[in-house]
Amino acid sequence: MSEHYAPVSEHLSDPATARREGRRKMDWALQHMPILQELRESFTAEQPFEGEVIAMAMHVEAKTANLVELLADGGAEVAITGCNPLSTHDDVSAALDGHDRITSYAVRGVDDEGYYEALRSVVSHDPTITVDDGMDMVKIVHEEYPELIDTIVGGAEETTTGVHRLRAMDEEGALEYPVFAVNDTPMKRLFDNVHGTGESSLATIAMTTNLSFAGKNVVVGGYGYCGKGVAKKAAGQNANVIVTEVEPRRALEAHMEGYDVLPMQEAAEKGDVFVTTTGNRDVITEEHFEVMKDGVLLANAGHFDVEINLDQLEDLAVDTYEARDGVEAYEMPDGRRLNVLAEGRLVNLAAPIALGHPVEVMDQSFGIQAVCVRELVERGDEYEAGVHDVPDELDREVAEIKLAAEGVEYDDLSAEQREYMGSWEHGT
């Protein structure tokens, strides 16, 4: 038992009822997760993770929970906490904590101190593998528990922000065990980042506000894979999409896709809805707040709550109040109201009614996580410290499981085609 922070069940007044409700959510999600179903069947039979201790910092909700349980059913001891103070579903966390081989410290709404104490509690289980969403687990291991590094086989990182942080850490020579960049593999970024972020962010904004996108100017901050998804889905709901970018090729791509591309200072005057997707800080700041329309919606679909500078917004405001659940209104001296959703945190997971990405999308992402953990157990000693791409054969394996489950058949190369594509001698 951790000396730092109690498991979730000790924070709830009725953990038994919470466990039942969490289990109900997990069972519903699993019905629509054929990849995890197939992997669960094989892992339960083969017990590939027996003897491993897996430390996880993830968004603790029903879809994630099925990945966690998959790893435990495959023989691992798993300790998990949240990677965002507002994304945990306490009932799901309680359901996980009821598993014989899982300890969950995730509790919704913890303060910063509680958040980091829960991370320390997870690390106190002496993990051999880490699974992260945002890199906070890797960071705390290196800074506070360096004695564990020699016994950690490796890790896997789920999201764009975490991979950026890991690559920066790797470039400085500070990353001391191998970590798979799950975010960067095709089965993750082409589906989770585009369709998952696009659909779940806009759906959450709509449900939280009860407002339509049709005819509105939707400003998308950043045109990476997540920004592409938000822009595409917003356009599909008849919004006028404006993209802001700092990278010239992405700005050109957005322009060629038919979107307006503007500096944020100009977009700030036109926008009705703002969605940041950059993973960087200060995307929307004081100079932008000063020129925005009355009633704008400000939402963040990046990982951390730094993309919208709320300190500057609060300094400008003469009043703040809860306009509706999950919406904080900031009233400017001239009477304009700027509405921030989900406290500027990851809107599709931190808003009061947020459910995160669609189940089918996360089935693919978590399938990649699961096979990456298997790869570390089977061949972890073949990987040096640093950030590693997910082996292509693992990505293909997950895609093949999904296609088979969907009843989709596809072609294969003939022997002659393979020979042709692999040769430099064929010409005109």
Secondary structure, 3 states (H helix, E strand, C coil): CCCCCCCHHHHCCCHHHHHHHHHHHHHHHHHCCHHHHHHHHHHHHHCCCCCCEEEEEECCCHHHHHHHHHHHHCCCEEEEEECCCCCCCHHHHHHHHCCCCEEECCCCCCCHHHHHHHHHHHHCCCCCEEEECCCHHHHHHHHHCHHHHHHCCEEEECCHHHHHHHHHHHHCCCCCCEEEEHHHCHHHHHHHHHHHHHHHHHHHHHHHHCCCCCCCEEEEECCCHHHHHHHHHHHHCCCEEEEECCCHHHHHHHHHCCCEECCHHHHHHHCCEEEECCCCCCCECHHHHCCCCCCCEEEECCCCCCCECHHHHHHHCCEEEEEECCEEEEECCCCCEEEEEHHHCEHHHHCCCCCCCCHHHHHHHHHHHHHHHHHHHHHHHHCCCEEECCCHHHHHHHHHHHHHHHCCCCCCCCHHHHHHHCCCCCCC
